[in-house]
Structure formats: C-alpha cells, structure tokens
Amino acid sequence: MKALTIAGGGLAGLGLAHALRRHEVPVTVHEAGRYPRHRVCGEFLSGITPETLAALDISEAFADARRHLDGTWFSSGKKLLEFSLPTPALALSRHGLDVRLKLDLENKGGQVEELSRLSRHAREGLVWTAGRIPRRGPWIGLKLHARDLKLGSGLEMHLGGNGYIGLTPVEDDRVNVSGLFQLDPRREGKGPVLLLDYLRAGGNGSLAERLAAATIDESSFLGVSGFELGWQGGDTSLCTLGDAAGMIPPFTGNGMTMALESAELAVAPLLRWTRNETGWDETVAVIRKDLHRKFARRLAAGSVLHRILLDKRGAFLIRSLAGLGLLPFRPLLAMVR
Ligand SMILES: Cc1cc2nc3c(=O)[nH]c(=O)nc-3n(C[C@H](O)[C@H](O)[C@H](O)COP(=O)(O)OP(=O)(O)OC[C@H]3O[C@@H](n4cnc5c(N)ncnc54)[C@H](O)[C@@H]3O)c2cc1C
C-alpha cells in the first residue's frame, strides 16, 4: 500500500489522516506550527453529523464537546432574533481539540511532524490541507477567550457596521469571542484592545464594555489578515482540502464542518490510489469534482449572505424583516449547510 503525505495539521489534515489510518494507510502529517495552540476560529461546529465524525473515526474527540441549540442575533447591541438550530452545534476550543486529534492519531500509528513547513508544489501522494491561501484581502479575523462573561443564550452573534462577532461558550467556563471585520488602518491598539476598538467602531460599544469587564486570557488573543473568502483557486494539479480549497464566511459556523466533510469525501479516491487502482492525476481530478459538487451552492449562498450582512441596506433589510418576525432563519441556514 502506498503512503500519503499531508501538509497542514488542522481539522482537514488530521481528520483525513485518522480516516486513512483506519484503513492502515501509512500517513505523515506535516504541521508548520506546534500543538497545542490557539487559532482564529469561533470554535463551534454547525451542521456536522455523527456520520461524518464516525466515517473519519474521530467521534471520541468530540464526546465532551459542549452542545448548543439556541442563540441570539444582535445588531449594534439590539436584539434581532432568537434562533434554534435543527441539530446542536458542537463547541470546544481548537487549543484542546487539535492536540487531542494529533495524540489520538499517533496512537493509531500516524506520524505527525511539528514545525515542518512544506512548500506548495503539487506532487504525487501530497494532500494540501494547509488552510487559506495567504494573499492581499480586505478582512481581519480576531479572537480571544474570556471568563466571567455571562451569555443570555447558548450562542450570541453580533452584527456591526464593520463586521460581525460571535460568542461561544467552550470548555472550562471560557467564552470564545471571535469576529471578522473589514480591515481598517484607523483602528488602534494591540491584542484585546484592538478587538474592542473594532467593536466600538462598528457600533458594538455595549459588547465592548461587557468584554472590558470580563477576565480576558491575553495569551489566547490572535489576529489574522490577508485572506479572501470563497474558492481559493491556485494550481489545479494540487490536491487541496478544507480552507485550502474553499473558505466559507465565518458567520455560518460551517468552516470546520466543511474541512471535515472535504476530508471525508477524499477518503475513497485516495484509498484507490494507495492500492494502485487509479493514477494520481485522476484521483486529484475526482476529488476536485466532488468538492465542487458538494460545496459550490453552499459557498455561493454564504458569499451572498455575507455581502448582505455587511451592506448598510442589506443590514437594514435584515433588521426590518426580523422586526416583523419575517426573517426566514431556517431556510437561510439550510442554504449554508
Ligand atoms: C474569524 C473566524 C472565525 C471562524 N469561526 C468559525 C466557527 O465558529 N466555526 C467554524 O466551523 N469555522 C470557523 N472559522 C473557519 C475555520 O476556522 C476553518 O474553516 C477551519 O479551521 C479550516 O480547517 P483547515 O484544516 O482547512 O485549516 P486550518 O485549521 O487553518 O489548518 C491549517 C494548518 O496548516 C498549517 N500550515 C500552514 N501552512 C503550512 C505549510 N506550508 N506546511 C505545513 N503546515 C502548514 C497551519 O499551521 C494550520 O495548522 C472561522 C474563521 C475565521 C477567520
């Protein structure tokens, strides 16, 4: 059986490696960083199914995840909509989850090379799961963990004039605070102060005051900029999965689910290659086609809704519909699943 190399030890890479080890494929994951580490991520998985977790053989890693069914959307501090999800979103910190998946993988005989950055060149047997492609982009993602922060419902989403931010209770009485904003050189401060400045600038001053009164874990603060949402493009002969293939807007809470689902759909074609039943070029082409079939509608819908949320007239329309009780939350949610 032929071996596979995976570049990037996030959810797509580790999820894929677990599934391949189940079939005894020799697999090495190269991760540029070290575990454990914080990530810019809202840390709730929406739309994930027990079947996908089982297919990847990673159900156990999520066994103690918090489960959230309810939430509230706010717009500049005012309640817009209370919602209930069709199935619970799973919430746990990437700081805990990624290292857990890495250790479990090693116990199954997978290799993980930390501080190992591969170069982005297509070659036979290489799967690229190294996340979004760095490029000039209009966004900044900011994230921190806070304690002593009370939430009215399971999840909170806050829409502002310059972006949106989610609050998700994770383990150890921590609340993940994670947002996407339009990059603005006028915003000032470092670390959590910068996040508060973005919130105030977007009309979310009351949320900024709530955060300022909470206990913030400064070491959990992270920021990332220089990326585009949607299909990432690039060399079509490279086998890409997860964010490296396409990035859905974060308000959907579906990025990690997409990373795991993309790993799931790649397993069968990759297994055929390891058994010499198909060539590499054909394997990559099949995976690309399956990715487009599964995610094209979801990414397109996510992109349209994202634009509406961040457009003044779009946000006004949403506020008006929500005020009349006419916002079709479940049908809109179904479009980004
Ligand atoms: C602000 C924000 C909030 C978000 N909130 C949510 C949310 O609430 N729910 C949700 O589901 N999704 C959310 N997402 C999206 C989610 O984080 C991603 O979709 C998910 O992490 C993608 O997983 P991945 O494995 O494809 O990539 P990643 O998790 O980014 O993993 C890629 C890995 O590759 C490594 N790497 C990079 N380059 C190399 C290299 N050259 N060689 C080797 N390794 C390399 C990186 O160090 C990293 O560990 C959010 C994103 C942002 C920006």
The ligand as a Gaussian input file, in Angstrom:
#p B3LYP/6-31G(d) Opt

LIG

0 1
 C      -12.721000      34.914000      12.360000
 C      -13.008000      33.482000      12.020000
 C      -13.956000      32.792000      12.771000
 C      -14.268000      31.469000      12.443000
 N      -15.217000      30.817000      13.173000
 C      -15.571000      29.559000      12.852000
 C      -16.567000      28.861000      13.602000
 O      -17.113000      29.347000      14.588000
 N      -16.906000      27.607000      13.205000
 C      -16.317000      27.005000      12.131000
 O      -16.664000      25.863000      11.812000
 N      -15.356000      27.629000      11.425000
 C      -14.961000      28.881000      11.760000
 N      -13.972000      29.505000      11.061000
 C      -13.329000      28.783000       9.951000
 C      -12.458000      27.630000      10.451000
 O      -11.510000      28.097000      11.376000
 C      -11.755000      26.989000       9.260000
 O      -12.691000      26.747000       8.240000
 C      -11.087000      25.669000       9.639000
 O      -10.130000      25.875000      10.642000
 C      -10.439000      25.068000       8.400000
 O       -9.680000      23.932000       8.752000
 P       -8.439000      23.513000       7.864000
 O       -7.928000      22.261000       8.447000
 O       -8.798000      23.553000       6.434000
 O       -7.379000      24.688000       8.059000
 P       -6.650000      25.171000       9.385000
 O       -7.421000      24.819000      10.592000
 O       -6.300000      26.604000       9.130000
 O       -5.320000      24.306000       9.424000
 C       -4.277000      24.500000       8.508000
 C       -2.976000      24.082000       9.180000
 O       -1.927000      24.068000       8.217000
 C       -0.742000      24.569000       8.815000
 N        0.112000      25.045000       7.724000
 C        0.021000      26.214000       7.039000
 N        0.945000      26.253000       6.064000
 C        1.628000      25.078000       6.130000
 C        2.687000      24.514000       5.365000
 N        3.217000      25.174000       4.332000
 N        3.159000      23.286000       5.700000
 C        2.618000      22.607000       6.760000
 N        1.607000      23.099000       7.510000
 C        1.103000      24.310000       7.186000
 C       -1.239000      25.656000       9.749000
 O       -0.294000      25.913000      10.774000
 C       -2.528000      25.034000      10.274000
 O       -2.306000      24.295000      11.452000
 C      -13.610000      30.820000      11.369000
 C      -12.635000      31.512000      10.631000
 C      -12.336000      32.830000      10.953000
 C      -11.286000      33.554000      10.152000

